[in-house]
Amino acid sequence: MANLKVPVAPADHSLGEEDAQVTLVEYGDYECPHCGHAHPIVNAVRKHFGNQLRFVFRNFPLTEIHPHAEAAAEAAEFAGAQGHFWEMHDGIFENQPRLSGRLLAELAVGLGLSSDDLTAALEGHEYLSRIKSDFLGGVRSGVNGTPTFFINGVRYDGAAEFEELVEAIDEQLSGGKIKRRRAG
Amino acid sequence: MAHILAPGTTAPDFTLPVTPDQSLSLRDLRGQPVVLAFYPADWSPVCGDQMALYNEIHPEFQKYKAEVVGISVDGVWCHAAFAHDRHLHFPLLADFEPKGAVAKAYGVYREKEGVCERALFVIDEEGVIFWSYCSPIAVNPGADGILEALENLKERRQSHGQLESSRRAS
């Protein structure tokens, strides 16, 4: 069984409460169609569980097969450095079929960010080391393609579909209850 | 059912075609760690399949001076098209004729389907299997096990080196 080797930390991009019962970590690639497919599913899963669930996104761009994946990840980090990570994240996935340099610039401008600054950040690979670090942490944790999910630190090998994810998270929630009962 | 060769076993040598007019022998790679990645077939319909993943991680493998080779029962032309499409930076060997002979020698052939298992071997500098792992056929084994084995192999080499130099010093 593969386990998350890099614990979730404050530097991670996360949605939800730190003390949520379940943390769902996704290693994803902005140009991967399966990640694009999973994006609205993750949102629905988050909505379903509310504050019981925390969601964390980490970069795993497969640059050899996805020419825009790295720039997209860098653009999301660029926006993230200015407090707009999730807006950029959503914008990229929602417009995945037309992912390009132009789209990234458009999205940045839409968030009130400077497209010149974005260009400079992409050309200087300002955020690349963070992305590489996400990637290597993922490799060490047994990420075996995109998207790869970890539920409370354990790799989830099921389908990236709503019902399957909900079921796996429910299992964690009921497991948590049993443990607490034992502790009490 | 055949069993996957265990650590400590000498890795069976083989010579397999790597392109339509070139072949590769395991013994040619002696002196460096070798990662043998058996997989069922080219063209599996997912992003970031096993070979694409190893391709992305290739620079990490190179840090350990490890040579990675993929092996399946697909023929050389199929491998050539697949490697070109996925921009692979490491060789794919064709265990094509006699079909699956190398996979059988390593105990990782699936007779029923006629394909290789998803099986990984890390072979040390002397040609001895240092680590092996067979994954459920539907689960891409990722690269964490390989990297951990390469790290352990490096540590073993370093501690041997220290032993040697302390012997020489005394």
Boltz contact constraints between the chains, C-beta under 6 A:
constraints:
  - contact:
      token1: [A, 32]
      token2: [B, 47]
      max_distance: 6.0
  - contact:
      token1: [A, 34]
      token2: [B, 47]
      max_distance: 6.0
  - contact:
      token1: [A, 62]
      token2: [B, 48]
      max_distance: 6.0
  - contact:
      token1: [A, 62]
      token2: [B, 56]
      max_distance: 6.0
  - contact:
      token1: [A, 64]
      token2: [B, 55]
      max_distance: 6.0
  - contact:
      token1: [A, 64]
      token2: [B, 56]
      max_distance: 6.0
  - contact:
      token1: [A, 64]
      token2: [B, 87]
      max_distance: 6.0
  - contact:
      token1: [A, 65]
      token2: [B, 52]
      max_distance: 6.0
  - contact:
      token1: [A, 139]
      token2: [B, 57]
      max_distance: 6.0
  - contact:
      token1: [A, 139]
      token2: [B, 143]
      max_distance: 6.0
  - contact:
      token1: [A, 140]
      token2: [B, 144]
      max_distance: 6.0
  - contact:
      token1: [A, 142]
      token2: [B, 142]
      max_distance: 6.0
  - contact:
      token1: [A, 142]
      token2: [B, 144]
      max_distance: 6.0
  - contact:
      token1: [A, 144]
      token2: [B, 140]
      max_distance: 6.0
  - contact:
      token1: [A, 144]
      token2: [B, 142]
      max_distance: 6.0
  - contact:
      token1: [A, 145]
      token2: [B, 46]
      max_distance: 6.0
  - contact:
      token1: [A, 145]
      token2: [B, 48]
      max_distance: 6.0
  - contact:
      token1: [A, 145]
      token2: [B, 140]
      max_distance: 6.0
  - contact:
      token1: [A, 146]
      token2: [B, 47]
      max_distance: 6.0
  - contact:
      token1: [A, 146]
      token2: [B, 48]
      max_distance: 6.0
  - contact:
      token1: [A, 157]
      token2: [B, 139]
      max_distance: 6.0
